[in-house]
Structures are given as structure tokens and as C-alpha cells.
Amino acid sequence: MSDVQIGLSGLGILIFLIGFRIPIGVSLIGVSFCGLWYLMGWNVAWGSLGIIPYQFAANWVLSSVPMFLLLGFVCYHTQLTQGMFRAARMWLSGVPGGLAIAAVFGSAGFAAVSGSSVACSAAMGRIAVPEMIKHKYHPELATGTVAVAGTIGALIPPSIIMILYGIIAQQSITGLFLGGIAAGILTAIGYIVVILIRVKLNPSLAPDTNEKIPLRDKFLALKDTWPVILIMFGIFGGLFGGVFTPTEAGAVGAFLSLVVAGIKGSLTWERFKNAIVETLLTTGALIIIAVGASLLTRFLALSGAGDYLSSAIIGMDAGVVMILIAIVLIYVLLGMFLEPIGAMLLTLPIVLPIIDSVGLSLLWFGIVLTKLLEIGMITPPIGMNVFVIKSVVGNLASTGAVFRGIFWFLIMDFFVLFLLIAFPAIVLFLPENFG
């Protein structure tokens, strides 16, 4: 058996293990280690297992990941984003589907301080869904809106997915953040359009609340948005003003969230402990998967399987459009079964050389990939955000209702994805002019 065949066999075994729900980090490390052992011997395999985790974990940029996670978990546990939703609800009370639109605005605000779509969905699910159900909103619209709005969390910076992609693809984190702003805003606008159209066609989905809120109360509600605004200003003002780097921005944001929560009086020892524990658990899981992906990259490189697959796809002479369609289909399929970061780290060793070889911008592809991975977060049968919402809302809606609720939003997601692919300038304008 040739080295290439060994590499391809390893990929087949990896897919088989993941299909049987073996944790992706364990599958990646196990297959890569055994493959290196078979190819190069015990010393090389064991040496790689000792060196690669250190090389990956010693990357200074990676230190921003636990800090941004801590920022998100502190905001979530201390409920710093509640005021954002409350203010949006008051200002949009007279708009058809105003509470659902407020949930989109609230999610965008939480996204700007959390970087996690799961945390975003969980936080807004607790706040927005009960409020919408109380005002007789249809459970499908209420839960579907919050499930899809949570995906904005990975597009609007800071974004954990973008940070990991930037490390692996060697792209500017600041550039990726800037590109993600346009994609996130476009996605939010698309969701609002879907809500307006659906409520216009079927007013029973979101009955008029008949809530007449005085203008004075609306302005008073804006004062409750200060925690998110202060944290956003601190992160983005310092980041784009050159005061600190994207790596340092995570630590600054985490520190600001603790200070703001302390001032607001919502930071307790129990909440702080929960935020720390969840940060450690999530960081550990991410690093295990990322180390496994680094080992897989080494295994594919030494076996030649990575180059073989990339060359085979490029040699098909399919053209850029067909290659992009194939990549989109692959990630949509993977998104049905794998969590986003695992799907990204599993495939980047093969996909990045293809994107680079056909002359496409790796920075632009990072944003398109992030959008694709977030579509996977709401795609049946394993739409993670759907199950997060279901776990949060309990008996207020069934899992089937949440999946039915995301259907029209999913169509809009693919339309936004088409715009990002067809018009790369949407993504690249800010990085090229302000990065």
C-alpha cells in the first residue's frame, strides 16, 4: 500500500469513527497518531504527539480564545444584554413582528461581545422567547427567530471561529473581524426582512401587542443598554484605534465585562465561578480538536494524501464556480452532523490549498466559511442552535416547531451566502480600506 493510499484510508477511517459519534478530537488524534506510526515509525508518531500540541498551544494569538469565551460567559451569566433587548422591544413595539425584530437586534448586540452563536442563542432564548410567547407570538416564529439570530454571534466580531481560522490560514484577525461586520449586518437585515414579510402575509404569527409606550419611557430604556455599549466601545475602539492587538482585545473585553458586571451589581461569586468553569471546559475541548487537526495536517502532508486530493480536485478543470459549489455542498452536509469548529478544522488542511490555488482570497473565504458553518448550526438533523433553544424554552415549543420556524430564515441564509460569494467586495471593502 502506497503512502497516499494510507493517507486516504486514514481519512476513510476518520469519517467512519465520526459517523459512529466518536468525539471528533479523539478521532482526529487517534487516526493521525496511528497513521504517523504506520508511515514513519513509533518515534516520529510519539515525537509529533509531543511537539505539535506545544507548537499549537504556544501560539500567542490563541490566548485570545479563552479570553473571548470568558467575556461571553460573563455577559451571559450576569445578564448584561437584557437591557439591549428591552430597549429594542420598546422602540419596535409598533412595528409588525416588533418583538421578533427586537430579538434580532438583541442577538446582534450580544454577538458583539460574545463571539459564540451557542451562547448568543442560549442568552436570547431565555430573554426573548418567553416574552414573545406571552404576547401570543406563534412558537415557530418566536423560537425560529432566536435560533437563527444566534448565528450572528460567529459573524459579528469578536468571533472564535474567525480567530481559529486566522491562526490556521495565517490571515489577519483584524481583517477577518472587519470582513465579518458586513456579513453580520447583511445577515441581520435579511432576518428582519423575513420577519416583516412573514408577518405581513400572516398577521396571526405576531399579533399586534397594542402596547403604547410613551416616548419618554423609550428614551429611559436606552440607559439600560450601557453595559453592552461600553464593552463594545472598549473592544472596538481600542482594537481599531491601534491601542491593542486582536489578541489583547480578548483580555481587555473579559476584564471590562467583569468591571461592568461588578458596577451593575449582577456579578456574584457563583456566576463568576460558572463563567470560569465553562470557559475552561470549552477551551479544553477546542484545543483538543485543534491539536487533532494539526496532527491530521502533519499526517496528510507526510502521506501525500492532502496534496493528492487537492491536485485531483484542481485537475478536474471544473472551474472556480463548480469548485465553490462543491465546497458549499460539502460544508452544508458536514454541518448537518458536526459542530462548526470540528467541521472547519477537519477540512481546512484539504480546502485551503484548493482556495489558494484558484486565486481566491483566503480572507474572503474565511468569512464565507464562517457563514457556511453557521448555516450548519440550524440545519437538520443536528442543528445545535435548535437544540439549545429547545433546552432553554422547555415546554414552550417542540423541537419540530423550532425546526419549522427556521425554514424561511434558512432560505434567506443561502441568499446572503450567494451575495457574499457573488460580490466579494461586500466582505473585502472594510479590510482593504481600514484593515
Secondary structure, 3 states (H helix, E strand, C coil): CCHHHHHHHHHHHHHHHHHCCCCHHHHHHHHHHHHHHHHHCHHHHHHHHHHHHHHHHCCHHHHHHHHHHHHHHHHHHCCCCHHHHHHHHHHCCCCCCHHHHHHHHHHHHHHHHHCCHHHHHHHHHHHHHHHHHHCCCCHHHHHHHHHHHHHHHHCCCCCHHHHHHHHHHCCCHHHHHHHHHHHHHHHHHHHHHHHHHHHHHCHHHCCCCCCCCCHHHHHHHHHHHHHHHHHHHHHHHHHHCCCCCHHHHHHHHHHHHHHHHHHHCCCCHHHHHHHHHHHHHHHHHHHHHHHHHHHHHHHHHHHCHHHHHHHHHHHCCCHHHHHHHHHHHHHHHHHCCCCHHHHHHHHHHHHHHHHHHCCCCHHHHHHHHHHHHHHHCCCCCCCHHHHHHHHHHHHHCCHHHHHHHCHHHHHHHHHHHHHHHHCCHHHHHHHHHHC
